[in-house]
């Protein structure tokens, strides 16, 4: 069977709002998602709704207005026909990139011709707008998942061949509840990253994002949403019973002009993290991503169909990669997943021109790029998630569409979008500009 080339025709997203205290807190995510989906199709009038065969949604919370099949709800609110199939996927932070892979692979084998990969997350009013389960069960799960015998630890010896440094036993043996910030501290210790180095990375993320806005870079991907302006009380809590006026929301809320190393150096470490090897605590709110609400969408189809319709796609998908990793060093997951994607694409790391690397933490981006041999000058050239935001399920599709737009602007050829994933994974997508 001959595989079809898969292309990214276009992609859009909402601006990313502050979680809990931002401009999307009073707006239902399904209604906002319908606006994003309609805007994507309005930008591409040659793609008729009846041509779309599948719509997927990446979402971590999986409750509230996105309970059930959120992709189906969004599609119907957008006015799309009921004959379009829909599905939801939860691969934690990699959810919408996983959706993109799944639709792209279906197109590649000829089972689908046109599909849309979406992602949505509300991190403000609790994940997905629903309640979380009992914390005692989560604690027991983490304890059982992380306790390993030496034999179990060595079951996959080639896992360590991806890395240039050993993982200390103190890190691999660490087994209390493993928060994402703790894994960032672990990685910072493994690679001896200084607090100043991490803070400077965060400063640069904000600086580049501010410059990108001044140049109008994100106008290519952010579509304005009509939302209710939320009302907050004196403590900054949303007052659900009060209605605000309708406004246009079109700017990422967490980008901070004027962010500097002096300000970030005054922030305390995130509460609750410890040093397994007795080093300085380095992970702060300043060198970590914020919590956000947001929606993203990417239009995919076979290259043959795009040519038939007379479209000019942004990029061709060249490679995919997903890989597991020790959960204690979760942030390094993009290293093995990117190596898989490079092998699939048939190119080398030094051929990558632009990278959108999800900045969950500065502590995981810096060493991952070192291990891959990718200079930071190629990474997140218009700012990353520390500034832009990281609404879990929406981020993967955002990374892919951002690097696709950047390749076209810069005239470069190959782009990589990659991110670490909670519980110990990495996911990567390689694209080629058209």
C-alpha positions, 0 to 999 in steps of 0.5 A, spaced: 500 500 500 502 506 498 502 511 503 499 518 502 503 525 503 499 528 509 499 536 509 497 542 514 493 546 510 492 551 516 491 552 523 488 557 528 488 558 535 484 562 541 489 567 545 491 563 551 488 566 557 490 566 565 487 560 568 482 562 573 483 569 572 483 570 565 478 572 559 476 565 558 473 563 565 466 566 564 466 562 557 464 555 555 470 552 552 465 548 547 462 555 545 469 558 544 471 551 540 466 552 536 468 559 534 475 557 533 472 551 528 468 556 524 474 561 523 478 555 521 473 553 515 471 561 514 479 562 512 479 556 508 472 556 503 474 551 498 474 546 504 466 544 504 464 542 511 461 535 507 469 534 506 471 533 513 471 526 515 473 526 522 474 531 528 479 529 534 479 533 540 485 533 545 483 534 552 486 532 559 480 534 564 475 531 560 469 534 564 464 540 565 462 542 558 467 537 554 464 531 558 462 525 553 465 527 546 467 534 546 469 534 539 462 532 537 459 537 541 464 543 538 462 540 531 455 541 532 455 548 535 459 550 529 454 547 525 457 542 522 453 536 519 452 530 524 455 525 519 462 527 521 465 523 526 469 525 532 473 523 538 477 525 544 484 523 546 487 524 553 495 523 552 496 529 558 500 535 555 501 531 548 493 530 547 492 535 541 499 533 538 496 525 539 490 527 535 494 530 530 498 524 529 492 519 529 488 523 524 495 524 519 496 517 520 489 515 518 490 520 512 496 517 510 493 510 509 488 512 505 482 511 510 481 519 511 482 524 506 480 531 510 480 531 518 481 537 523 485 536 530 483 540 535 485 541 543 482 545 548 483 546 556 480 549 562 485 550 567 482 555 571 475 552 574 479 546 575 481 541 569 475 541 564 471 544 569 470 538 573 472 535 580 478 531 581 478 524 584 481 523 591 488 525 593 489 518 597 488 514 591 493 519 586 498 518 592 497 510 592 498 510 584 504 514 584 507 510 590 506 503 586 508 506 579 515 509 582 517 503 586 522 499 582 527 494 584 533 494 580 531 488 576 525 492 573 529 499 573 534 495 568 529 492 563 530 497 558 537 498 558 537 502 551 533 507 554 539 510 557 543 510 551 539 516 549 542 521 554 550 523 555 549 523 563 547 518 568 541 518 572 543 518 579 540 513 584 537 518 588 533 521 583 531 514 580 529 512 587 525 518 589 518 515 590 513 520 593 507 523 589 511 526 583 509 532 581 511 535 575 515 541 578 519 535 582 521 532 575 523 539 573 528 539 579 530 532 578 532 534 571 536 540 573 540 536 578 542 531 573 544 536 568 547 541 574 543 547 571 543 553 575 538 557 577 540 563 574 540 559 567 533 557 568 531 564 570 535 567 564 531 562 559 524 565 562 526 572 561 528 570 554 522 567 552 518 573 555 522 578 551 522 574 544 514 573 545 513 581 546 518 582 540 513 577 536 507 581 538 510 588 536 512 585 529 505 582 528 507 575 528 501 571 532 496 575 527 497 569 523 494 564 528 490 567 533 483 569 531 479 573 535 474 570 540 467 574 542 467 572 550 464 575 556 468 579 560 468 576 567 467 579 573 472 578 579 471 580 586 476 584 590 480 577 591 481 576 584 475 570 584 470 570 578 463 572 580 459 567 576 453 570 578 454 577 575 454 578 567 460 582 564 459 585 557 461 581 551 468 583 548 473 581 543 479 577 546 485 576 541 491 577 546 495 572 550 495 574 557 501 571 560 506 575 556 510 580 561 513 585 558 519 588 562 520 581 565 528 581 567 533 577 571 533 581 577 525 580 578 525 573 577 531 571 582 527 574 587 521 568 586 521 563 591 522 555 589 515 552 588 512 549 595 513 542 596 519 540 591 525 537 594 532 536 592 533 528 592 541 529 591 541 535 596 542 541 592 539 548 591 532 548 589 531 551 582 524 551 580 520 557 581 513 560 578 518 564 574 521 559 570 515 554 569 509 555 565 503 558 567 496 555 567 491 557 562 485 556 558 485 556 550 483 552 544 487 550 538 485 547 531 489 544 525 486 542 518 489 536 515 488 533 508 492 528 503 496 532 499 493 529 493 486 532 495 489 539 497 492 539 490 485 537 487 482 543 491 487 548 489 490 549 496 497 552 498 498 548 504 503 550 509 507 544 510 508 536 509 508 532 515 515 528 515 515 524 521 512 522 528 515 520 534 512 518 541 516 515 547 516 513 554 521 515 559 522 514 567 517 518 570 522 521 575 525 525 569 519 526 565 521 533 562 527 529 558 521 525 554 522 529 547 529 526 547 527 519 545 521 521 541 524 526 537 530 521 535 524 516 533 521 522 529 528 524 525 529 516 523 521 516 521 523 523 517 529 520 514 533 527 516 538 529 521 537 533 527 542 539 524 537 539 518 532 542 523 531 549 522 526 551 527 523 548 533 517 549 537 519 546 544 513 546 549 516 550 555 513 546 561 519 548 565 526 551 562 529 546 566 527 540 561 528 544 554 535 546 555 538 539 557 533 536 552 536 541 546 543 539 548 542 532 548 539 532 541 544 537 538 539 543 537 542 550 538 537 554 543 537 559 537 533 555 533 528 554 539 522 558 540 524 564 536 518 568 537 517 566 545 515 559 548 510 557 553 513 560 559 510 566 556 505 564 551 502 559 556 500 552 556 493 550 556 495 542 557 490 539 551 491 545 546 498 546 546 500 540 542 496 543 536 499 550 537 506 548 537 505 544 530 501 550 527 506 555 530 512 552 527 508 551 520 507 559 520 514 560 522 517 556 517 513 560 511 515 566 514 522 565 515 523 561 508 526 555 512 525 548 510 524 543 516 521 544 523 520 540 529 514 541 534 515 537 541 513 536 548 514 532 554 508 529 557 506 527 564 507 520 567 513 520 563 513 520 555 515 525 550 511 526 543 514 529 537 512 532 530 517 533 524 514 538 518 517 540 511 515 547 509 511 547 502 
